[in-house]
Amino acid sequence: MNARSEGSAGEPGGADGTARDEGAPRRRGGKPAAGSPVIDRAFALLNAFDSGHRALTPAELAQRAGMPRSSALRLARSLVRVGALERREDGVFVVGLRLLETASLAPRGHGLRAVAMPYLDDLVHVTHQHALLAVRDEAEALLVERLSAREASPVRYRVGGRVPLTHTGVGLVLLAFAPPTLQDRLIASYVPGPGLDDVRTPADLRRLLAEVRRTGFARGRLTTPWPMSTVAAPVRDASGVVAALSVVAPSDSFPATDYAAAVRATARAVSRALRADAEEAPAAG
């Protein structure tokens, strides 16, 4: 049985994550205001790309970034010069390889992934399902790796995708160990949605987060569009919880006790490896 690393595959919804609507660009701060700093406008252009919009014409880029076409084109050409964007012969813009080079240096992304990969591969081999690795980015969980058994049912996650903290297995683990102010804010604003069916009210969510901290793992299930279940556990370094990993599988073939034990053991193994890697780093330098 071989595991597949899913860097860009699309998937239908699952219990451990509800995919963001890729039909609209991600905007954390809305359209850049007139006179906003160049860096803000540059990121507005970069944020115009997503898994459903990997190549954009100048007009599409300007529209999705909320900028005048002339300004967007001028800034896009500057980004091409530094390698952040590339322009094809047909004039369409795509994300440049320079961003991949820079992103590979992120310790919470590539570094964590590099340490965790052997253990995630073992987890997939044992469960024959999907294994996810995620970190918290503000009020969302960012998927930094997904490995899938070839026989695993389709799900809807991709590396680099974002899933809610309040409606996903990895998200619940990350939220349970997040700063109390963030927990209180997300609990207060919680409304049921596509996600974990047994969390219907803010009080349910608060109780579940306490349970995650007590037991060291989160369990959840989803009945639509089809029954799926998840188990997730925290990954720690010397500073605390830095990531969460999970298994996602159809509910009718989900031995929760066995999967919980496997996920927790994997999370502990990754945690030990992270701490060992951190201790060796000063000596190597």
NORLINBEL-V385415 format. One record per residue. BURIAL is 1 if it has 16 or more other C-alpha atoms within 10 Angstrom, else 0. Layout:
burial-><BURIAL;BURIAL>
This chain:
burial-><0;0;1;0;1;1;1;0;0;1;0;0;1;1;1;1;1;1;1;0;0;0;0;0;1;1;0;0;0;0;0;1;0;0;0;0;0;0;0;0;1;1;0;1;1;1;1;1;1;1;0;0;1;0;1;1;1;1;1;1;1;1;1;1;1;1;1;0;1;0;0;1;1;0;1;1;1;0;1;1;0;0;0;1;1;1;1;0;0;0;0;1;1;1;1;1;0;0;0;0;0;0;0;0;0;0;0;1;1;0;0;1;1;0;1;1;1;0;1;1;1;0;1;1;1;0;1;1;1;1;1;1;1;1;1;1;0;0;1;1;1;1;1;1;1;1;1;1;1;0;0;1;1;1;1;1;1;1;1;1;1;1;1;1;1;1;1;1;1;1;1;1;1;1;1;1;1;1;0;0;0;0;1;0;0;1;1;0;0;1;0;0;0;1;1;1;0;0;1;0;0;1;0;0;1;1;0;1;1;0;0;1;0;0;0;0;1;1;1;1;1;1;1;0;0;0;0;1;1;1;1;1;1;1;1;1;1;0;0;0;1;1;1;1;1;1;1;1;1;1;1;0;0;1;0;0;0;0;1;1;0;1;1;1;0;1;1;1;1;1;1;1;1;1;0;0;0;0;0;0;0;0;0;0;0>
